[in-house]
Amino acid sequence: MNLEEKKKRSPGRKSRQEQIREITDRLEKGVKEVFESEKYREMLRCMSKFHHYSLNNCLLIAMQYPSASLVAGYRTWQKEFDRQVRKGEKGIRILAPCKYKIEKEKTDGAEKEIVEITGFRVVSVFAYEQTEGRELPMISVNELTGDVKNYHKLFDALKDICPVPICSEDIQSGVNGYYDDAARRIAIRSGMSQIQTIKTMIHEISHQRLHSRENLDGEKPLDRGTKEVEAESIAYTVCSHYGLDTAEYTFGYVAGWSSGKETKELKNSLERIRTTADEMITSIDHAMEKQREKDKKRIENER
């Protein structure tokens, strides 16, 4: 059957690109609703109390405590947030600006003057995950629960389309999975539900496809927030295509990672999200079709 005949047979059927656009439009609307909610405004008010850290300090934090969501000093956690650093927790060492007074000779050399200069000193901060006490107002991203129809076929198809190994791991840091760009491998936390496992696999494969060094093609690396927005949005789009509802998890997750009150960050990435989701769905369908053909031949041979 040629393309024209297909069109005549299903005149009302939407193209895959139209279906994906509908899903990503729904994503944008859902995230916007989270942004406009009172709960998100509460979270922003809470976030405003934290200091903004320099790029160097962000790198220092990421190197010492990769899963840190929020950081603050020991006393700040106590006074501002009613939380206590747990006994035995090791501080994250960063650089804090400070002013020094030094004695300096005047240009005429006749007398000296006291001048103030800015320098740096090493201080310790602690991640939210290292503290306990009053809960902070955060966007809810409770783990997804439930089984997936044709789970093993979808699981195998995702492993098939991924150019790097995917392995199950007992991850203790609290994250559901991660892509290790240096080792070129994906780790997925063991013991999760079927739907959470599939969504996490798609999320990490999206990181590999869009954000790995080998796939940047000389482009400037994106900030961490944008990477997470893109990966989670692709996971939502692909899951929705296969009838898996991750909206409650995704909308809060994306809103929590975005950097402002508007959906600008998401809007700027939507075309990349749509294109990558389309490519992934095509690859998954192809992998699942290959598996069906293999199963069919195996059954015929067993007769």
MIKOLDO-336910 format. One record per atom (N, C-alpha, C): x negated, y negated, z; residue in one letter. Coordinates in pm, whole numbers, padded with zeros to 5 digits, always signed. Example, Ala and Ser with C-alpha at 12.3 -4.5 7.8 and 13.67 -1.06 7.14 Angstrom:
-01319+00569+00780A/-01230+00450+00780A/-01320+00330+00780A/-01285+00225+00708S/-01367+00106+00714S/-01290-00003+00787S/
END
This chain:
-00085+00120+00000M/+00000+00000+00000M/-00088-00125+00000M/-00064-00216-00095N/-00147-00336-00100N/-00092-00444-00006N/-00165-00556+00002L/-00130-00662+00095L/+00007-00721+00067L/+00042-00740-00062E/+00171-00797-00099E/+00286-00707-00055E/+00267-00575-00073E/+00371-00481-00033E/+00392-00483+00117E/+00280-00497+00191K/+00290-00504+00337K/+00369-00626+00380K/+00344-00738+00311K/+00415-00861+00344K/+00565-00847+00318K/+00599-00779+00207K/+00741-00761+00172K/+00811-00671+00273K/+00737-00571+00326R/+00798-00476+00418R/+00818-00536+00557R/+00733-00628+00597S/+00744-00686+00731S/+00733-00838+00725S/+00835-00904+00667P/+00828-01049+00648P/+00824-01128+00778P/+00881-01070+00886G/+00885-01145+01012G/+00768-01116+01105G/+00680-01026+01065R/+00568-00987+01151R/+00459-01094+01151R/+00412-01126+01271K/+00308-01229+01283K/+00171-01168+01264K/+00080-01250+01210S/-00057-01202+01190S/-00126-01191+01326S/-00236-01117+01327R/-00311-01102+01452R/-00358-01237+01504R/-00403-01326+01413Q/-00450-01458+01454Q/-00336-01538+01519Q/-00214-01527+01464E/-00099-01596+01522E/-00065-01540+01660E/-00075-01408+01673Q/-00048-01345+01803Q/-00149-01390+01908Q/-00276-01394+01868I/-00382-01437+01961I/-00364-01584+01998I/-00326-01667+01899R/-00303-01809+01929R/-00190-01824+02031R/-00084-01745+02017E/+00027-01751+02113E/-00021-01715+02254E/-00105-01610+02262I/-00155-01566+02392I/-00244-01673+02454I/-00337-01732+02375T/-00428-01832+02430T/-00354-01962+02463T/-00248-01994+02390D/-00165-02109+02425D/-00097-02085+02560D/-00054-01959+02582R/+00008-01923+02710R/-00094-01933+02823R/-00218-01895+02792L/-00326-01907+02890L/-00346-02052+02930L/-00354-02141+02831E/-00375-02284+02859E/-00262-02339+02945E/-00139-02301+02913K/-00022-02348+02989K/-00028-02297+03134K/-00064-02167+03149G/-00071-02109+03282G/-00177-02174+03369G/-00295-02200+03310V/-00402-02264+03385V/-00364-02407+03422V/-00298-02477+03330K/-00255-02615+03355K/-00159-02620+03475K/-00071-02521+03484E/+00023-02515+03597E/-00051-02497+03729E/-00159-02417+03725V/-00239-02399+03846V/-00306-02530+03884V/-00362-02601+03784F/-00427-02729+03808F/-00332-02828+03875F/-00207-02826+03833E/-00111-02925+03880E/-00046-02886+04013E/-00077-02766+04062S/-00014-02720+04185S/-00076-02788+04307S/-00001-02793+04415E/-00048-02851+04540E/-00166-02772+04595E/-00165-02640+04574K/-00271-02554+04624K/-00406-02592+04562K/-00404-02624+04432Y/-00529-02659+04366Y/-00578-02796+04413Y/-00485-02890+04434R/-00524-03022+04486R/-00588-03008+04624R/-00535-02916+04705E/-00593-02887+04836E/-00737-02839+04822E/-00756-02749+04726M/-00890-02693+04704M/-00987-02803+04661M/-00942-02893+04574L/-01028-03003+04529L/-01067-03095+04645L/-00971-03120+04735R/-01000-03204+04851R/-01108-03138+04939R/-01097-03007+04949C/-01196-02931+05026C/-01333-02939+04958C/-01333-02917+04825M/-01458-02919+04749M/-01528-03055+04756M/-01448-03163+04767S/-01505-03298+04767S/-01594-03323+04888S/-01579-03240+04991K/-01661-03257+05110K/-01801-03198+05094K/-01820-03116+04992F/-01950-03054+04970F/-02039-03146+04886F/-02166-03143+04916H/-02262-03223+04839H/-02278-03166+04699H/-02309-03255+04605H/-02340-03210+04469H/-02490-03182+04462H/-02523-03065+04418Y/-02663-03025+04417Y/-02725-03046+04279Y/-02855-03076+04279S/-02929-03097+04155S/-02943-02964+04080S/-02985-02973+03954L/-03007-02853+03874L/-03110-02763+03940L/-03221-02822+03991N/-03325-02742+04055N/-03271-02668+04177N/-03189-02736+04256N/-03132-02672+04374N/-03031-02565+04335N/-02956-02589+04229C/-02863-02487+04180C/-02940-02361+04141C/-03056-02380+04076L/-03140-02266+04037L/-03195-02194+04160L/-03236-02272+04261L/-03287-02213+04385L/-03179-02130+04454L/-03057-02183+04456I/-02945-02111+04519I/-02916-01982+04442I/-02913-01993+04309A/-02882-01876+04225A/-02989-01768+04241A/-03116-01807+04259M/-03224-01711+04275M/-03217-01639+04410M/-03177-01713+04514Q/-03179-01655+04649Q/-03048-01589+04689Q/-02935-01642+04637Y/-02804-01586+04674Y/-02711-01599+04553Y/-02726-01510+04453P/-02653-01524+04326P/-02502-01531+04339P/-02443-01466+04441S/-02297-01462+04451S/-02239-01576+04536S/-02323-01674+04571A/-02275-01786+04653A/-02168-01866+04579A/-02056-01892+04647S/-01950-01971+04585S/-01960-02117+04629S/-01978-02140+04758L/-01996-02274+04813L/-02110-02269+04914L/-02188-02377+04924V/-02295-02380+05022V/-02290-02510+05102V/-02336-02503+05226A/-02345-02620+05313A/-02442-02590+05424A/-02483-02695+05498G/-02575-02678+05609G/-02507-02612+05729G/-02588-02565+05822Y/-02538-02492+05940Y/-02436-02575+06017Y/-02470-02700+06048R/-02381-02786+06127R/-02260-02832+06045R/-02278-02848+05914T/-02165-02888+05829T/-02056-02781+05832T/-02098-02655+05826W/-01999-02547+05834W/-01923-02554+05966W/-01993-02588+06074Q/-01929-02594+06205Q/-01834-02715+06216Q/-01887-02833+06187K/-01811-02957+06211K/-01703-02983+06107K/-01736-02962+05980E/-01643-02997+05872E/-01540-02887+05842E/-01581-02761+05862F/-01496-02652+05813F/-01457-02550+05919F/-01502-02573+06042D/-01462-02482+06150D/-01506-02339+06122D/-01623-02323+06065R/-01675-02190+06035R/-01814-02176+06097R/-01851-02053+06127Q/-01977-02025+06192Q/-02062-01932+06105Q/-02190-01967+06090V/-02282-01879+06018V/-02299-01751+06100V/-02282-01635+06034R/-02293-01508+06105R/-02435-01484+06154R/-02446-01420+06269K/-02575-01391+06329K/-02659-01306+06234K/-02785-01344+06219G/-02877-01267+06136G/-02882-01309+05990G/-02793-01402+05948E/-02793-01446+05808E/-02916-01533+05780E/-02976-01512+05665K/-03096-01586+05626K/-03056-01708+05544K/-03112-01824+05578G/-03079-01947+05508G/-03130-01950+05365G/-03061-02027+05281I/-03103-02047+05142I/-03185-02175+05139I/-03309-02168+05099R/-03401-02281+05106R/-03389-02369+04981R/-03356-02496+05002I/-03347-02590+04891I/-03424-02718+04926I/-03431-02811+04833L/-03501-02938+04855L/-03402-03050+04880L/-03423-03124+04989A/-03335-03237+05021A/-03414-03367+05014A/-03357-03471+04951P/-03428-03599+04945P/-03435-03663+05084P/-03544-03729+05111C/-03558-03801+05239C/-03649-03922+05219C/-03637-04017+05309K/-03716-04141+05297K/-03829-04141+05399K/-03946-04187+05355Y/-04062-04198+05441Y/-04108-04344+05443Y/-04162-04385+05557K/-04223-04518+05566K/-04374-04500+05571K/-04442-04574+05484I/-04588-04565+05481I/-04648-04706+05486I/-04770-04711+05530E/-04842-04838+05535E/-04920-04855+05405E/-04903-04969+05341K/-04965-04990+05211K/-05029-05129+05206K/-05147-05133+05147E/-05216-05262+05135E/-05150-05348+05030E/-05144-05478+05056K/-05093-05571+04956K/-05196-05589+04846K/-05150-05642+04734T/-05239-05654+04618T/-05359-05744+04647T/-05340-05846+04736D/-05454-05936+04765D/-05551-05873+04864D/-05511-05761+04924G/-05600-05689+05016G/-05615-05755+05150G/-05543-05863+05173A/-05558-05937+05298A/-05491-05867+05416A/-05378-05813+05396E/-05305-05745+05505E/-05225-05628+05450E/-05168-05550+05539K/-05092-05432+05500K/-04943-05456+05524K/-04860-05377+05451E/-04715-05385+05469E/-04657-05243+05479E/-04540-05236+05540I/-04470-05108+05553I/-04370-05096+05439I/-04383-04990+05360V/-04291-04968+05249V/-04221-04833+05266V/-04103-04824+05207E/-04023-04701+05217E/-04025-04628+05083E/-04058-04501+05086I/-04059-04421+04962I/-03968-04299+04979I/-03924-04246+04866T/-03838-04127+04870T/-03919-04003+04836T/-03903-03902+04919G/-03971-03775+04896G/-03872-03660+04914G/-03924-03543+04934F/-03837-03425+04952F/-03887-03341+05069F/-03792-03273+05133R/-03828-03178+05237R/-03746-03051+05217R/-03795-02942+05269V/-03725-02814+05256V/-03622-02801+05367V/-03498-02769+05329V/-03390-02748+05427V/-03320-02616+05396V/-03246-02568+05493S/-03172-02443+05475S/-03022-02471+05466S/-02957-02407+05371V/-02812-02410+05361V/-02763-02265+05363V/-02631-02247+05382F/-02575-02113+05389F/-02453-02104+05298F/-02435-01989+05237A/-02321-01966+05147A/-02195-01939+05229A/-02082-01971+05171Y/-01952-01941+05233Y/-01945-01793+05273Y/-02001-01707+05189E/-01998-01563+05214E/-02081-01522+05336E/-02165-01614+05388Q/-02247-01586+05505Q/-02182-01636+05633Q/-02062-01692+05621T/-01995-01752+05736T/-01863-01682+05767T/-01808-01714+05884E/-01677-01663+05922E/-01604-01771+06002E/-01471-01763+06006G/-01393-01863+06078G/-01268-01902+06000G/-01232-02030+06008R/-01110-02077+05943R/-01121-02060+05792R/-01016-02005+05733E/-01015-01985+05588E/-01007-02117+05514E/-01079-02128+05404L/-01072-02248+05320L/-00960-02232+05218L/-00898-02343+05176P/-00794-02333+05072P/-00855-02300+04938P/-00843-02175+04896M/-00900-02130+04769M/-00788-02078+04680M/-00811-02084+04549I/-00716-02025+04454I/-00722-01873+04469I/-00607-01810+04480S/-00601-01666+04501S/-00641-01590+04374S/-00734-01497+04390V/-00769-01407+04280V/-00776-01264+04334V/-00665-01221+04391N/-00660-01086+04445N/-00686-00984+04336N/-00752-00876+04374E/-00787-00772+04277E/-00663-00711+04214E/-00672-00685+04085L/-00560-00625+04012L/-00545-00478+04052L/-00421-00432+04054T/-00395-00292+04086T/-00311-00229+03976T/-00320-00098+03963G/-00235-00028+03867G/-00312+00052+03765G/-00239+00144+03702D/-00297+00230+03599D/-00275+00172+03460D/-00351+00222+03366V/-00346+00174+03227V/-00311+00291+03136V/-00213+00270+03050K/-00178+00373+02952K/-00296+00393+02857K/-00328+00519+02828N/-00443+00552+02742N/-00573+00493+02797N/-00584+00495+02931Y/-00700+00434+02998Y/-00833+00487+02945Y/-00846+00619+02938H/-00974+00679+02899H/-01010+00646+02754H/-00910+00636+02668K/-00937+00600+02528K/-00986+00455+02519K/-00921+00366+02594L/-00962+00226+02594L/-01099+00210+02659L/-01121+00283+02768F/-01250+00280+02838F/-01362+00324+02743F/-01341+00435+02674D/-01443+00487+02581D/-01464+00392+02463D/-01356+00330+02416A/-01368+00235+02304A/-01452+00114+02344A/-01433+00065+02467L/-01511-00050+02514L/-01659-00014+02526L/-01688+00106+02574K/-01828+00149+02582K/-01888+00163+02441K/-01802+00205+02347D/-01847+00226+02210D/-01882+00095+02139D/-01805-00011+02164I/-01827-00139+02095I/-01935-00224+02160I/-01975-00187+02281C/-02074-00268+02353C/-02216-00227+02314C/-02299-00322+02271P/-02435-00287+02226P/-02532-00258+02340P/-02489-00279+02466V/-02575-00248+02581V/-02505-00145+02669V/-02579-00070+02750P/-02518+00032+02836P/-02425-00030+02940P/-02314+00040+02970I/-02222+00001+03077I/-02224+00113+03180I/-02258+00079+03305C/-02265+00182+03408C/-02185+00141+03532C/-02137+00241+03603S/-02064+00219+03728S/-02165+00207+03841S/-02139+00115+03934E/-02238+00086+04038E/-02169+00048+04168E/-02230+00080+04280D/-02177+00041+04410D/-02226-00100+04441D/-02157-00200+04387I/-02200-00340+04401I/-02155-00393+04537I/-02250-00441+04616Q/-02220-00486+04752Q/-02198-00637+04765Q/-02228-00713+04660S/-02224-00860+04670S/-02083-00917+04665S/-01983-00835+04633G/-01846-00884+04627G/-01796-00909+04487G/-01886-00912+04387V/-01842-00933+04249V/-01794-00801+04189V/-01708-00809+04088N/-01654-00688+04025N/-01746-00632+03917N/-01837-00714+03869G/-01930-00668+03766G/-02026-00779+03729G/-02128-00745+03652Y/-02221-00848+03605Y/-02294-00799+03480Y/-02338-00895+03399Y/-02421-00865+03283Y/-02563-00908+03315Y/-02657-00816+03312D/-02798-00844+03337D/-02866-00867+03203D/-02890-00994+03171D/-02945-01029+03039D/-03088-00979+03023D/-03165-00984+03132A/-03305-00942+03124A/-03316-00791+03099A/-03234-00713+03170A/-03238-00567+03155A/-03147-00518+03044A/-03067-00606+02986R/-02971-00574+02881R/-02881-00456+02922R/-02806-00478+03029R/-02714-00377+03078R/-02597-00443+03150R/-02484-00373+03156I/-02366-00422+03227I/-02338-00326+03342I/-02311-00381+03459A/-02273-00300+03575A/-02129-00333+03614A/-02050-00230+03641I/-01911-00245+03683I/-01895-00182+03821I/-01832-00253+03913R/-01815-00200+04049R/-01731-00073+04049R/-01780+00030+04111S/-01708+00157+04117S/-01592+00148+04216S/-01491+00232+04195G/-01379+00241+04288G/-01266+00143+04262G/-01271+00064+04155M/-01164-00032+04126M/-01048+00039+04055M/-00934-00030+04050S/-00819+00024+03977S/-00850+00030+03828S/-00768+00101+03753Q/-00790+00113+03609Q/-00781-00023+03540Q/-00678-00101+03575I/-00660-00231+03507I/-00773-00328+03543I/-00819-00327+03670Q/-00930-00414+03709Q/-01059-00372+03640Q/-01079-00242+03624T/-01199-00191+03557T/-01202-00233+03410T/-01089-00216+03340I/-01082-00253+03198I/-01103-00402+03181I/-01035-00483+03264K/-01048-00629+03253K/-01192-00673+03279K/-01256-00613+03380T/-01394-00649+03414T/-01490-00609+03301T/-01467-00493+03241M/-01551-00451+03129M/-01543-00551+03015M/-01421-00593+02980I/-01403-00690+02871I/-01469-00823+02907I/-01455-00865+03032H/-01515-00989+03080H/-01667-00986+03061H/-01731-00876+03103E/-01877-00868+03095E/-01925-00849+02951E/-01850-00775+02870I/-01886-00762+02728I/-01879-00900+02660I/-01782-00983+02701S/-01770-01119+02647S/-01894-01201+02681S/-01945-01187+02804H/-02070-01255+02840H/-02183-01211+02748H/-02192-01080+02723Q/-02299-01030+02637Q/-02286-01086+02495Q/-02163-01091+02445R/-02141-01137+02307R/-02165-01287+02291R/-02127-01364+02389L/-02132-01510+02374L/-02251-01576+02442L/-02297-01520+02553H/-02388-01595+02639H/-02526-01532+02657H/-02552-01417+02594S/-02685-01357+02606S/-02786-01438+02525S/-02910-01433+02566R/-03013-01511+02497R/-03023-01474+02349R/-03009-01345+02319E/-03023-01300+02180E/-02911-01350+02090E/-02795-01385+02149N/-02681-01430+02069N/-02659-01580+02069N/-02748-01655+02135L/-02731-01801+02141L/-02772-01869+02010L/-02860-01806+01933D/-02904-01860+01803D/-02956-02003+01816D/-03036-02029+01918G/-03095-02161+01934G/-03002-02264+01995G/-02877-02228+02022E/-02783-02322+02083E/-02820-02346+02229E/-02779-02461+02280K/-02805-02495+02419K/-02721-02405+02510K/-02782-02342+02612P/-02704-02256+02702P/-02592-02332+02771P/-02479-02266+02791L/-02364-02329+02857L/-02382-02326+03008L/-02313-02415+03078D/-02316-02410+03224D/-02238-02289+03273D/-02262-02251+03397R/-02204-02129+03452R/-02051-02131+03449R/-01993-02248+03482G/-01848-02258+03484G/-01785-02230+03348G/-01843-02289+03242T/-01790-02269+03107T/-01803-02123+03065T/-01915-02061+03099K/-01934-01918+03067K/-01822-01834+03130K/-01791-01862+03256E/-01689-01784+03326E/-01549-01810+03268E/-01522-01937+03234V/-01394-01971+03172V/-01377-01893+03042V/-01481-01891+02959E/-01473-01823+02830E/-01457-01672+02847E/-01539-01612+02932A/-01534-01466+02950A/-01400-01421+03007A/-01351-01493+03106E/-01224-01453+03167E/-01106-01478+03074E/-01114-01584+02995S/-01008-01614+02898S/-01002-01508+02788S/-01118-01463+02743I/-01122-01356+02642I/-01065-01229+02702I/-01101-01199+02827A/-01049-01079+02894A/-00897-01085+02903A/-00844-01201+02938Y/-00697-01217+02946Y/-00633-01195+02809Y/-00691-01254+02705T/-00635-01245+02570T/-00636-01101+02519T/-00749-01033+02534V/-00760-00895+02486V/-00668-00803+02567V/-00667-00820+02699C/-00577-00739+02783C/-00431-00761+02745C/-00393-00886+02721S/-00254-00916+02683S/-00218-00847+02552S/-00311-00844+02458H/-00287-00778+02329H/-00252-00631+02348H/-00315-00567+02447Y/-00290-00425+02472Y/-00184-00402+02582Y/-00109-00507+02612G/+00003-00494+02705G/-00035-00491+02852G/-00155-00539+02886L/-00199-00541+03025L/-00185-00683+03081L/-00111-00699+03187D/-00083-00832+03243D/-00185-00867+03350D/-00274-00962+03320T/-00373-01008+03418T/-00354-01156+03449T/-00237-01212+03416A/-00215-01356+03427A/-00239-01410+03567A/-00185-01341+03667E/-00195-01391+03804E/-00341-01404+03847E/-00422-01306+03809Y/-00564-01309+03841Y/-00636-01415+03758Y/-00613-01415+03628T/-00689-01500+03537T/-00663-01649+03559T/-00538-01689+03573F/-00508-01832+03583F/-00579-01894+03703F/-00575-01825+03817G/-00643-01876+03936G/-00793-01873+03921G/-00844-01768+03859Y/-00988-01752+03839Y/-01043-01864+03752Y/-00977-01888+03638V/-01023-01992+03545V/-01014-02130+03608V/-00904-02157+03676A/-00888-02288+03742A/-00994-02307+03849A/-01023-02201+03923G/-01123-02210+04029G/-01263-02239+03977G/-01295-02193+03856W/-01428-02214+03799W/-01439-02346+03726W/-01329-02403+03680S/-01335-02525+03598S/-01378-02644+03682S/-01434-02744+03616S/-01502-02851+03689S/-01418-02976+03711S/-01297-02986+03657G/-01217-03106+03676G/-01070-03073+03686G/-00988-03177+03697K/-00845-03156+03714K/-00773-03130+03583K/-00840-03157+03472E/-00777-03135+03342E/-00827-03004+03281E/-00766-02962+03174T/-00807-02836+03109T/-00904-02862+02994T/-00976-02973+03001K/-01069-03010+02893K/-01170-02899+02865K/-01226-02843+02973E/-01327-02738+02957E/-01270-02619+02881E/-01148-02584+02915L/-01083-02471+02847L/-01052-02507+02702L/-01000-02628+02679K/-00963-02669+02542K/-01084-02668+02450K/-01198-02714+02500N/-01319-02719+02418N/-01369-02580+02379N/-01332-02480+02458S/-01379-02344+02433S/-01276-02256+02363S/-01154-02306+02344L/-01046-02220+02295L/-01075-02154+02161L/-01140-02227+02070E/-01167-02167+01939E/-01266-02052+01950E/-01367-02069+02034R/-01463-01960+02058R/-01392-01842+02123R/-01303-01871+02215I/-01227-01765+02284I/-01142-01690+02183I/-01069-01762+02099R/-00981-01698+02000R/-01060-01612+01902R/-01170-01668+01851T/-01251-01594+01753T/-01309-01467+01813T/-01368-01479+01933T/-01431-01363+01997T/-01327-01258+02034T/-01210-01302+02083A/-01103-01207+02119A/-01057-01131+01995A/-01043-01201+01884D/-01001-01137+01758D/-01104-01032+01715D/-01233-01068+01722E/-01339-00975+01685E/-01339-00852+01775E/-01318-00875+01905M/-01320-00763+01999M/-01201-00669+01977M/-01083-00726+01953I/-00963-00644+01929I/-00983-00560+01802I/-01038-00622+01698T/-01065-00548+01573T/-01161-00433+01599T/-01267-00459+01676S/-01367-00357+01706S/-01308-00245+01792S/-01225-00282+01890I/-01162-00181+01978I/-01067-00093+01898I/-00986-00156+01813D/-00892-00079+01729D/-00968+00020+01640D/-01078-00027+01583H/-01158+00057+01494H/-01217+00175+01572H/-01269+00147+01692A/-01329+00252+01775A/-01225+00355+01817A/-01104+00308+01851M/-00997+00398+01893M/-00947+00482+01775M/-00946+00423+01656E/-00904+00496+01536E/-01006+00606+01504E/-01134+00575+01518K/-01239+00675+01496K/-01223+00790+01594K/-01190+00757+01719Q/-01172+00860+01820Q/-01052+00948+01789Q/-00944+00886+01738R/-00825+00962+01699R/-00857+01060+01586R/-00937+01012+01490E/-00976+01099+01378E/-01060+01217+01426E/-01151+01190+01520K/-01234+01297+01577K/-01148+01399+01650K/-01051+01348+01730D/-00963+01438+01805D/-00878+01523+01710D/-00833+01460+01602K/-00750+01530+01503K/-00830+01644+01438K/-00954+01615+01400K/-01038+01717+01337K/-01070+01830+01435K/-01094+01790+01562R/-01125+01892+01664R/-01009+01987+01683R/-00886+01932+01688I/-00766+02014+01705I/-00747+02107+01585I/-00772+02054+01463E/-00759+02136+01343E/-00859+02251+01342E/-00981+02222+01388N/-01086+02325+01391N/-01058+02434+01495N/-00986+02395+01601E/-00955+02490+01707E/-00840+02585+01671E/-00765+02550+01566R/-00651+02633+01526R/-00696+02764+01461R/
END
